[in-house]
Amino acid sequence: MLTFTKTFKLYVFKDKASADLTIRVTDNYAQTFNISLVDLQEIVDTYDIGTGFNKNINGQFWLVQLKYSTPRPQTPNTYVRFSVYTGGVGHQYRIDPEDMLELKKDLFYQLNNNMYWDSK
């Protein structure tokens, strides 16, 4: 079985101006969100500035922000809060800041290179 080993799996569809962003939950379970390239670029550009990225996208509320402590302030820990709420159901992920940098690099690479799934 092919397991999920990376926090993010990204497929950029330049011809559709969208991306499938998959977030790993366990080795055998992940969640995929379809998002516009404009919104994804905004996420990677603003998650670590001020209050981060928060926006309604296609009926989903997205909140992505760099945090410096857990809900218990006495426990310092830097992570990225990555939350998506749909129809009253929320999904929250705590992402390592290094994984966000990898996502940013992967997005740049896929936008600037021909991928095998791109239209010929």
C-alpha positions in Angstrom: 0.0 0.0 0.0 1.2 3.5 -0.8 1.0 5.5 2.4 0.8 9.3 3.0 4.2 10.4 4.2 4.3 14.1 3.5 2.1 16.7 5.3 0.9 18.1 2.0 0.4 16.7 -1.5 -0.2 19.3 -4.1 -1.5 19.1 -7.7 -1.6 22.4 -9.5 -3.9 22.5 -12.5 -2.8 25.6 -14.4 -5.4 25.2 -17.2 -8.2 25.3 -14.5 -6.4 27.9 -12.3 -7.0 25.6 -9.3 -5.2 23.1 -7.2 -6.0 20.0 -5.2 -4.4 20.4 -1.8 -4.3 17.2 0.3 -3.4 17.3 4.0 -2.1 14.2 5.7 -4.0 13.0 8.8 -2.5 9.6 9.2 -0.4 7.2 7.0 -3.7 5.9 5.5 -6.0 8.9 5.7 -5.8 12.4 4.2 -8.3 15.1 3.2 -8.3 16.9 -0.1 -9.5 20.4 -0.8 -9.9 22.0 -4.2 -8.8 25.7 -4.1 -8.2 28.4 -6.6 -4.6 29.2 -7.4 -5.2 32.8 -6.4 -6.4 31.8 -2.9 -3.6 29.2 -2.5 -1.0 31.8 -3.4 -2.5 34.2 -0.9 -2.4 31.5 1.8 1.3 30.8 1.3 2.1 34.5 1.1 0.1 35.7 4.2 -0.2 32.8 6.7 2.8 34.2 8.7 1.8 37.9 8.6 -0.3 39.5 11.3 -3.5 37.4 11.8 -2.7 35.3 8.8 -5.2 34.2 6.1 -8.9 34.1 6.8 -11.4 34.0 4.0 -14.6 32.3 2.8 -13.8 30.2 -0.3 -16.7 28.4 -2.1 -18.8 28.2 1.1 -15.9 27.1 3.3 -14.2 29.3 5.9 -10.4 29.0 5.8 -8.1 30.2 8.6 -4.4 29.7 8.2 -2.1 31.5 10.7 1.3 31.1 12.3 0.9 30.6 16.1 3.6 30.8 18.8 1.9 29.0 21.6 -0.7 26.3 22.1 -4.1 27.0 23.7 -2.2 26.6 26.9 0.0 29.8 26.9 2.5 28.3 29.3 3.4 25.7 26.6 5.4 27.7 23.9 5.3 25.9 20.6 5.4 27.4 17.1 3.1 25.8 14.5 0.7 26.8 11.7 -3.0 26.6 12.5 -4.7 25.3 9.4 -8.5 25.3 9.7 -11.3 24.7 7.2 -14.9 24.9 8.2 -17.7 23.5 6.0 -21.4 23.4 6.8 -20.7 23.7 10.5 -18.0 21.0 10.5 -14.5 22.1 11.2 -11.2 20.5 10.4 -8.2 21.7 12.3 -4.6 20.8 11.5 -1.4 21.8 13.3 1.3 22.1 10.7 5.0 22.3 11.2 6.2 25.7 9.8 8.8 23.8 7.7 6.0 22.0 5.9 4.4 25.3 5.0 7.7 26.4 3.4 7.8 23.1 1.5 4.2 23.8 0.3 5.3 27.3 -0.9 8.3 25.8 -2.8 6.2 23.0 -4.3 3.6 25.6 -5.5 6.3 27.7 -7.1 7.9 24.7 -8.8 4.6 23.4 -10.2 3.5 26.9 -11.4 6.8 27.3 -13.2 7.4 23.8 -14.7 5.5 21.4 -16.9 4.0 18.6 -14.8 3.0 15.3 -16.3 -0.7 16.0 -15.6 -0.6 19.3 -17.4 -2.4 19.6 -20.8 -0.1 19.1 -23.7 
